[in-house]
C-alpha cells in the first residue's frame, strides 16, 4: 500500500472530505440505520458544512489521510460539546475511512492525529460518541483505551432515532 500523508485539511480539500464522509457513512452504517437516511446523504452538502465550519473558525480543521492525490479518510476533534464535560475534555467528533482502507492502520493514524491535537490544546481527557449498535467502532475505541462511561443519548436523524453511547478516557491512558 502506498504511504499515506496525514495532514490538516485545507479549504480545497472540502469536496473530497464531503465525499469521503458520505461514502464512509454509507458503508459503515448500512444495516445500523435506515437506508433512506444513508441514501439521502449528499456529499456536496457535507462539503459545504465542513467549509462553513472551517471558515468560521468555530472548530479546528480536520485531519485528512491522503494517498497520492486521493483523500481516503479524515478525523476531527475539539472541545467536548457535552453539558457534563469540563473545558479539559476533548471529543473526537469524526473518524472515517473509505471501506477498502479499513484495517490498514490509517484509522489509528487519524485517531493519533486527533489525540495529538487535543493534547496540544491542553485537553486531559477524550470522549467519543458511537452508535450503540456499531460493534466495529466500539471495538476500535476499546482497543484505543476508551471505556463506556454510562452516558447514552438518542439522536434523531431525518426522523430516525439513533441510540448512542459515550466512551471516555484520560488522554494519558489512550493508545498513541
C-alpha positions, 0 to 999 in steps of 0.5 A, spaced: 500 500 500 502 506 498 504 511 504 499 515 506 500 523 508 496 525 514 495 532 514 490 538 516 485 539 511 485 545 507 479 549 504 480 545 497 480 539 500 472 540 502 469 536 496 473 530 497 472 530 505 464 531 503 465 525 499 469 521 503 464 522 509 458 520 505 461 514 502 464 512 509 457 513 512 454 509 507 458 503 508 459 503 515 452 504 517 448 500 512 444 495 516 445 500 523 440 505 520 435 506 515 437 506 508 433 512 506 437 516 511 444 513 508 441 514 501 439 521 502 446 523 504 449 528 499 456 529 499 456 536 496 452 538 502 457 535 507 462 539 503 459 545 504 458 544 512 465 542 513 467 549 509 462 553 513 465 550 519 472 551 517 471 558 515 468 560 521 473 558 525 468 555 530 472 548 530 479 546 528 480 543 521 480 536 520 485 531 519 485 528 512 489 521 510 491 522 503 494 517 498 497 520 492 492 525 490 486 521 493 483 523 500 481 516 503 479 518 510 479 524 515 478 525 523 476 531 527 476 533 534 475 539 539 472 541 545 467 536 548 460 539 546 457 535 552 453 539 558 457 534 563 464 535 560 469 540 563 473 545 558 479 539 559 475 534 555 476 533 548 471 529 543 473 526 537 467 528 533 469 524 526 473 518 524 472 515 517 475 511 512 473 509 505 471 501 506 477 498 502 482 502 507 479 499 513 484 495 517 490 498 514 492 502 520 490 509 517 484 509 522 489 509 528 493 514 524 487 519 524 485 517 531 493 519 533 492 525 529 486 527 533 489 525 540 495 529 538 491 535 537 487 535 543 493 534 547 496 540 544 490 544 546 491 542 553 485 537 553 486 531 559 481 527 557 477 524 550 470 522 549 467 519 543 460 518 541 458 511 537 452 508 535 450 503 540 449 498 535 456 499 531 460 493 534 466 495 529 467 502 532 466 500 539 471 495 538 476 500 535 475 505 541 476 499 546 482 497 543 484 505 543 483 505 551 476 508 551 471 505 556 463 506 556 462 511 561 454 510 562 452 516 558 447 514 552 443 519 548 438 518 542 439 522 536 434 523 531 436 523 524 431 525 518 426 522 523 430 516 525 432 515 532 439 513 533 441 510 540 448 512 542 453 511 547 459 515 550 466 512 551 471 516 555 478 516 557 484 520 560 488 522 554 494 519 558 491 512 558 489 512 550 493 508 545 498 513 541 
